[in-house]
Amino acid sequence: MILSERQTDRGLLVTACDPDVLGETFANGDTEFTVTEEFYGGDTVEPEAVRESLARANVANLVGTEVVALAIEEGHVEEANVLDLDGTVHAQFMRL
């Protein structure tokens, strides 16, 4: 998994994606989504590092079946709120 952390005005922003989706573009009807290196690029890490990062995140953007499944498993994302794109999934969450 590819993980990045940034401090923002809203707290810790975590981006994570499956390696196979980085650089890819996905669509669902009128929605088109590109997993850019600029936003999602980071360090290749084990799932445990993503778990720890998501536990501390104020905002998270997640792309890919493995990363999103981990976020659902850890209780950060509800499956009903996951966006199904052609070939992958995308989820976001924000803690207030």
C-alpha positions in Angstrom: 0.0 0.0 0.0 1.1 3.5 -0.7 0.7 6.0 2.2 1.2 9.7 2.6 0.6 12.0 5.6 0.4 15.8 5.5 -0.5 18.4 8.2 -3.3 20.7 7.0 -5.6 23.4 8.5 -8.0 20.6 9.3 -5.4 18.3 10.9 -3.7 15.2 9.6 -4.6 14.4 6.0 -3.9 10.7 5.1 -3.9 9.5 1.5 -3.5 5.8 0.8 -3.9 3.7 -2.3 -3.2 0.2 -3.6 0.0 0.3 -5.7 -1.8 -0.9 -8.9 -4.1 2.1 -9.0 -1.5 4.9 -8.8 -1.5 6.8 -12.0 -4.7 5.2 -13.3 -8.0 7.0 -14.2 -11.4 5.5 -13.3 -14.9 6.5 -14.3 -18.5 6.0 -13.1 -21.0 7.8 -15.4 -20.1 11.5 -15.3 -17.5 11.0 -12.5 -13.9 10.6 -13.6 -11.2 10.1 -11.0 -7.4 10.0 -11.5 -5.1 8.7 -8.8 -2.3 11.1 -9.2 1.3 10.7 -8.0 1.1 14.3 -6.7 -1.7 13.6 -4.3 -1.5 9.9 -3.6 2.2 9.3 -4.0 4.2 8.4 -0.8 5.9 5.5 0.8 5.2 1.8 0.1 4.2 0.4 3.5 2.6 -2.7 5.1 -1.1 -2.7 6.1 -0.3 -2.1 9.8 1.3 1.3 9.0 -1.9 2.3 7.1 -4.0 1.1 10.1 -2.0 3.3 12.5 -2.1 6.3 10.2 -5.9 6.0 9.7 -6.4 5.8 13.5 -4.7 9.3 13.8 -6.2 10.8 10.6 -8.5 13.8 10.7 -9.2 13.5 7.0 -8.5 10.5 4.7 -8.7 9.8 1.0 -8.5 6.2 0.0 -8.4 4.4 -3.4 -8.2 0.7 -4.1 -9.9 -2.5 -3.0 -7.3 -3.4 -0.4 -7.0 0.0 1.2 -10.7 0.6 1.3 -11.4 -2.9 2.7 -8.9 -2.2 5.5 -10.6 1.1 6.3 -14.0 -0.7 6.5 -12.5 -3.4 8.6 -11.1 -0.9 11.1 -14.4 1.0 11.3 -13.3 4.2 9.6 -15.6 3.9 6.6 -19.0 2.4 6.1 -19.3 0.1 3.1 -22.5 1.9 2.0 -20.5 5.1 1.6 -17.8 3.7 -0.8 -17.9 5.0 -4.3 -17.6 2.2 -6.9 -15.6 3.4 -9.9 -15.0 1.3 -13.0 -12.4 -1.1 -11.7 -11.7 0.2 -8.2 -13.3 1.9 -5.2 -12.8 5.2 -3.5 -13.7 6.4 0.1 -13.1 9.4 2.2 -13.7 10.3 5.8 -13.4 13.3 8.1 -13.3 13.4 11.8 -14.6 16.6 13.4 
